[in-house]
Amino acid sequence: MAQRVPGFETLAIHAGAQPDPATGARITPIFQTTAYVFNDTEHAASLFGLQAFGNIYTRIMNPTQAVLEERLAALEGGTAALAVASGHAAQMIALHTLMTSGDNFVSARQLYGGSINQFGHSFKNFGWEVRWADAKDPASFASQIDARTKAVFVESFANPAGYVTDIAAIAKVAHDAGVPLIVDNTMASPYLLRPIEHGADIVVHSLTKFLGGHGNSMGGVIVDGGTFDWSASDKFPMLSQPRDEYAGVVLHETFGNFAFAIACRVLGLRDLGPAIAPMNAFNILTGIETLPLRMQRHCDNALAVAEHLKAHPKVDWVEYSGLADHPNHAMQEKLSPNGAGAVFTFGVKGGYEAGVKFVESLEIISHLANIGDTRTLVIHPASTTHRQLSDEQRAAAGAGNDVVRLSIGIENVADIIADIDQALDKTG
């Protein structure tokens, strides 16, 4: 008899977790410790030499973190995962494992504003170049790839407009060039979309958003899809060549289809240090247990709000792939049949000033720089998250001067709509 594969909802609660063997505690404990006692010197040597798995130091690993990583790998359909301090840390560690000074990666320009800033400015200090492409045009990625390209990067649902990316088409471009596809799946979550099933090799998340879901903990994760052949060329020496610091171990040869996750931990996290706090790992684990329930409510509420705004006389346009007449709707239904997510944008008549007035007039909806909370959240990207960009860059990123971004929560949808209406009435 074939072994039953647990459903997504079951994995969200049980994957990676067992009752604590010492106490019988059913919930994964918070292991609030910095370090772990070795059995003897031989045990310590085997851990430091990668001959055995185990805990050394919480900057590198922690038992609470380990349960979180196993759960996320199971939910995304990957082989292994590494949890880190934030979504930005996940992007940095993933690319650090692939790139050296003088290398480049090709990214969709339809991105969260903080990622645009990280890629275009902070990464220059590492000697890494980002080359921009259009998520709506897979060929635009191919034209930017050269011999020093080490990865292609996209968001599954692009922030802030929620555009659903054709992952399979862009994966083909990346694989034809011999480089991996990295997909930021923060906006969709694995409940709505699992990028590895569509050709992604690496998935990253800001766990701060929908996976944690309650706006109380920072975290990020890198999920190894186990699909990429790191030894097929000499492009990725951190994985395919002997590592002097580990007595000549070749990570891909030794760890096979979870070598990338191992490399991120023992080469990137070890030295760069953006470790996730055990308390944050615990809170995010708790949040994940209700992910399927929350995401479906987020999607149902978001569709109702988008439909209401589309008919509102003070709204010029609504950009939400869940709307039946949206040009991206067919792709959304194909890749994410359970819904189009919680985040979308709309244009307030009156432009920049009207957008600012709208967000300042809301009462229930919170004005802050986050998404994925149980609460409905709003921001005017042009005056906040995308303020550092030029008008042209903001427009290309879907964050023009009239754009308002909503992250719809799980409140009563009639209350959400009523708050939006009273704020729109004050825009003039």
C-alpha positions in Angstrom: 0.0 0.0 0.0 1.4 3.4 -1.0 2.3 5.7 1.9 -0.2 8.6 2.2 1.2 12.0 1.5 -0.2 14.5 4.1 -2.2 17.4 2.8 -0.9 21.0 3.0 -3.0 21.8 6.0 -1.6 18.9 7.9 2.0 19.7 6.9 1.4 23.3 8.1 0.8 22.0 11.6 2.9 18.9 11.9 5.9 19.0 9.4 9.2 18.9 11.2 7.7 18.7 14.7 7.5 15.9 17.3 6.7 16.0 21.0 9.7 17.1 23.0 11.5 13.8 24.1 12.7 15.3 27.4 9.4 16.8 28.6 6.6 15.6 26.4 5.8 19.1 25.4 3.6 19.0 22.2 4.6 22.5 21.0 8.1 22.9 19.8 10.0 24.6 22.7 12.0 27.9 22.4 15.6 26.8 22.7 16.9 30.0 24.1 20.6 29.1 24.2 23.7 30.3 22.4 25.7 27.1 22.4 25.4 23.3 22.9 27.5 20.8 24.9 29.6 18.3 22.8 29.7 14.6 23.8 33.5 14.6 23.5 36.3 16.1 21.4 35.7 13.6 18.6 32.0 14.6 18.5 33.0 18.2 18.3 35.5 17.6 15.5 32.9 15.7 13.5 30.4 18.6 13.8 32.9 21.2 12.8 34.2 19.1 9.9 30.7 18.5 8.4 31.0 14.7 9.1 28.0 14.8 11.3 24.8 16.9 11.8 24.1 18.6 15.1 24.1 21.8 17.0 27.2 23.9 17.5 26.2 27.5 18.0 22.9 29.3 17.5 24.4 31.7 15.0 24.5 28.7 12.7 21.6 26.5 13.9 19.1 26.1 16.7 16.6 23.3 17.4 13.6 25.6 17.2 14.9 27.0 13.9 15.4 23.4 12.6 11.7 22.6 13.0 10.8 25.8 11.1 13.2 24.9 8.3 11.9 21.4 7.9 8.3 22.6 7.8 9.1 25.3 5.2 10.9 22.8 3.0 7.9 20.5 3.2 5.4 23.2 2.4 7.5 24.5 -0.6 8.3 21.0 -1.9 12.0 21.5 -1.4 14.8 19.3 -0.1 16.1 21.5 2.7 15.8 25.1 4.0 17.8 27.7 6.0 16.0 30.2 8.2 17.7 33.6 8.7 17.0 37.0 10.3 14.9 38.6 7.6 13.8 38.4 3.9 16.7 40.7 3.0 19.1 38.4 4.8 17.7 35.5 2.8 18.4 37.3 -0.5 21.9 38.3 0.6 22.9 34.8 1.8 21.4 33.1 -1.3 23.3 35.3 -3.7 26.5 35.3 -1.6 26.6 31.5 -2.2 26.5 32.0 -5.9 28.4 35.1 -6.7 31.9 36.7 -6.5 33.0 40.2 -7.2 32.5 41.1 -10.9 29.5 38.7 -11.3 26.0 39.8 -12.1 22.4 38.5 -11.8 19.3 39.4 -13.8 16.2 40.5 -11.8 12.7 41.5 -12.7 12.3 45.2 -12.1 8.8 44.5 -10.7 10.0 44.2 -7.1 9.5 45.4 -3.6 11.2 48.8 -3.3 13.5 47.6 -0.6 14.8 44.8 -2.8 15.4 47.3 -5.7 17.4 49.4 -3.3 19.4 46.3 -1.9 20.1 45.0 -5.4 20.9 48.3 -7.0 22.9 50.0 -4.2 24.0 47.8 -1.3 25.1 44.9 -3.4 27.5 47.1 -5.3 29.8 47.0 -2.3 30.2 43.3 -2.9 31.1 43.9 -6.6 27.8 42.4 -7.7 25.8 43.9 -10.6 22.1 43.7 -11.0 20.7 43.8 -14.5 17.0 44.7 -14.8 14.5 42.8 -17.0 10.7 42.9 -17.4 8.7 40.1 -15.6 6.1 40.3 -18.3 8.7 39.6 -21.0 10.8 36.4 -20.5 13.0 37.4 -23.5 14.1 40.5 -21.7 16.0 38.2 -19.2 17.8 36.3 -22.0 19.1 39.5 -23.5 20.8 40.5 -20.2 22.6 37.2 -19.5 26.3 36.8 -20.2 29.2 34.6 -19.0 29.3 36.3 -15.6 25.6 35.9 -14.9 25.0 33.6 -11.8 21.2 33.7 -11.3 17.9 35.0 -12.4 15.6 36.5 -9.7 11.8 37.2 -9.8 8.9 37.5 -7.4 6.0 35.0 -7.8 3.5 37.8 -7.1 5.2 41.0 -7.8 5.1 43.6 -5.0 3.2 46.0 -4.9 0.8 45.3 -7.8 0.5 41.5 -7.3 1.4 40.7 -11.0 1.6 36.8 -11.3 4.9 35.9 -13.0 5.1 33.2 -15.6 7.7 31.2 -13.6 8.0 28.4 -16.1 8.9 30.6 -19.0 11.5 32.5 -17.0 12.9 29.2 -15.6 13.5 28.0 -19.1 15.5 31.2 -19.9 17.6 30.7 -16.8 18.2 27.0 -17.4 19.1 27.5 -21.0 21.8 29.8 -19.8 23.0 27.3 -17.1 22.0 29.4 -14.1 19.4 28.9 -11.3 16.1 30.7 -11.0 15.5 32.3 -7.6 11.8 33.1 -6.8 10.7 35.3 -3.9 7.4 33.7 -2.9 6.6 36.0 0.0 3.4 37.5 -1.5 1.9 34.2 -2.6 3.0 31.8 0.2 3.2 28.1 -0.6 -0.5 27.8 0.1 -1.2 29.7 -3.2 1.8 28.8 -5.3 4.8 26.5 -5.0 7.5 27.9 -7.4 9.6 24.7 -7.4 6.8 22.9 -9.2 7.1 25.4 -12.0 10.8 25.4 -12.5 12.3 27.4 -9.7 15.5 26.1 -8.1 15.6 28.3 -5.0 12.7 29.9 -3.1 13.1 32.8 -0.7 10.6 34.4 1.7 10.3 37.2 4.1 8.8 35.1 7.0 7.8 38.4 8.5 4.8 38.5 6.2 2.2 35.9 5.5 4.0 32.9 6.8 4.4 34.4 10.3 1.2 36.3 9.6 0.7 38.3 12.8 3.2 41.2 12.4 5.2 40.2 15.5 8.4 38.6 14.3 11.1 39.1 11.7 12.5 36.2 9.7 13.5 35.0 6.3 14.1 31.6 4.6 16.0 30.1 1.7 14.4 26.8 0.4 16.6 24.6 -1.7 14.6 23.0 -4.6 17.2 20.2 -5.0 16.8 20.6 -8.8 20.0 22.3 -10.0 23.2 20.6 -11.0 25.8 22.7 -9.3 28.7 20.7 -10.8 27.6 21.0 -14.5 29.9 23.9 -15.0 32.6 25.9 -13.1 30.2 28.8 -12.5 29.5 27.9 -8.8 32.9 27.1 -7.1 31.5 27.4 -3.6 29.4 24.2 -4.3 31.5 22.4 -6.9 35.1 22.9 -5.7 36.9 21.7 -2.6 36.5 24.0 0.4 39.7 24.7 2.3 37.9 25.5 5.5 36.4 22.1 5.5 39.4 20.0 4.7 38.7 19.8 1.0 35.0 18.8 1.2 33.1 19.4 -2.1 29.6 20.4 -0.9 27.7 19.3 -4.0 29.5 16.0 -4.1 28.9 15.3 -0.4 25.4 16.7 0.1 23.8 16.1 -3.3 20.3 17.6 -3.7 20.4 19.7 -0.6 24.0 21.1 -1.1 22.8 24.6 -1.7 21.0 24.9 1.7 24.1 23.5 3.4 26.4 25.9 1.6 24.2 28.9 2.6 24.4 27.7 6.2 28.1 26.7 6.6 29.6 29.3 4.2 27.2 32.3 4.3 25.3 32.3 7.6 28.4 31.1 9.5 30.4 34.2 8.5 27.9 36.9 7.7 25.8 36.0 10.7 22.2 37.1 10.2 20.8 34.4 12.5 17.1 34.2 13.2 16.2 34.5 16.9 14.7 31.4 18.5 11.7 33.4 19.8 11.0 34.6 16.2 11.3 31.1 14.9 8.8 29.9 17.5 6.3 32.7 16.7 6.6 32.1 12.9 6.0 28.3 13.5 2.9 29.1 15.4 1.7 31.5 12.6 2.3 28.8 9.9 -0.2 26.5 11.6 -3.1 28.8 10.5 -1.6 29.8 7.1 -4.2 27.9 5.0 -7.1 29.4 6.8 -5.7 32.9 6.8 -4.5 32.9 3.2 -7.9 31.9 1.9 -9.6 34.6 4.0 -7.1 37.1 2.8 -7.8 36.2 -0.8 -11.6 36.2 -0.4 -11.6 39.6 1.3 -9.1 41.1 -1.2 -11.3 40.1 -4.2 -14.4 41.7 -2.6 -12.5 44.9 -1.8 -11.0 45.0 -5.3 -14.4 44.6 -7.0 -15.8 47.4 -4.7 -12.9 49.8 -5.6 -13.2 49.0 -9.3 -16.8 50.5 -9.2 -15.9 53.4 -6.9 -16.2 56.9 -8.5 -13.0 58.2 -6.8 -10.8 55.4 -8.1 -9.2 55.5 -11.5 -8.0 51.9 -11.8 -7.5 48.7 -9.8 -4.5 46.4 -10.4 -5.5 43.0 -9.1 -5.0 39.7 -11.0 -8.0 38.2 -9.2 -10.4 40.4 -11.2 -12.0 38.4 -14.0 -11.2 41.0 -16.7 -7.6 41.6 -15.6 -5.1 40.7 -18.4 -3.0 38.6 -15.9 -6.1 36.7 -14.6 -5.6 33.6 -16.7 -2.0 33.3 -15.4 -3.3 33.7 -11.9 -5.9 31.0 -12.3 -3.4 28.7 -13.9 -0.6 29.1 -11.2 -2.7 30.0 -8.2 -6.2 28.7 -8.5 -7.0 29.3 -4.8 -6.7 33.1 -5.2 -4.7 36.1 -6.2 -3.3 37.0 -2.8 -4.0 39.8 -0.4 -1.9 42.6 -1.8 -2.9 44.9 -4.7 -2.8 48.5 -5.8 -5.2 51.1 -7.0 -5.1 54.6 -8.2 -6.9 57.4 -6.3 -8.2 60.2 -8.5 -6.1 63.3 -7.6 -2.7 61.6 -7.8 0.0 62.0 -5.1 -1.8 64.4 -2.8 -5.0 62.4 -2.9 -3.1 59.2 -2.1 -1.5 60.8 0.9 -4.8 62.2 2.1 -6.4 58.8 1.7 -4.0 56.9 3.9 -4.0 59.6 6.5 -7.8 59.4 6.8 -8.2 55.7 7.4 -9.3 54.6 10.9 -9.3 50.8 11.1 -6.7 50.2 8.4 -3.1 50.7 9.6 -0.7 52.9 7.7 2.7 51.1 7.9 5.5 49.4 5.8 4.5 45.8 6.0 2.2 43.3 4.3 0.8 39.9 5.4 -0.6 40.8 8.8 -4.0 39.7 10.1 -4.8 43.4 10.0 -5.5 45.3 6.8 -2.5 47.5 6.0 -2.0 50.4 3.6 0.9 52.4 2.2 1.4 55.0 -0.4 4.6 53.7 -2.0 5.7 56.9 -3.8 6.0 58.7 -0.5 7.4 55.8 1.5 8.8 52.4 0.3 9.7 53.7 -3.2 10.5 57.3 -2.3 14.2 56.8 -3.0 13.5 55.9 -6.6 13.0 58.3 -9.5 9.6 58.8 -11.1 10.6 56.5 -13.9 11.8 53.8 -11.6 8.6 54.1 -9.5 6.4 53.8 -12.6 8.4 50.7 -13.8 8.0 49.1 -10.4 4.2 49.6 -10.4 4.5 52.3 -7.7 3.6 55.6 -9.5 2.5 58.7 -7.7 -1.2 57.9 -7.6 -0.6 54.3 -6.4 -2.0 53.1 -3.1 -1.0 49.5 -1.9 -3.4 47.5 0.2 -2.6 44.3 2.1 -6.1 43.1 2.9 -6.5 41.4 6.3 -8.9 38.9 7.8 -11.3 41.3 9.4 -15.0 41.5 8.5 -14.8 42.6 4.9 -17.8 45.0 5.3 -15.7 46.9 7.9 -12.7 47.1 5.6 -14.8 48.5 2.8 -16.6 51.0 5.1 -13.2 52.4 6.3 -12.0 52.7 2.7 -15.1 54.5 1.6 -15.0 57.1 4.4 -11.3 57.8 3.6 -12.0 58.1 -0.1 -14.8 60.6 0.7 -12.1 62.9 2.2 -9.8 63.0 -0.8 -11.7 65.8 -2.4 
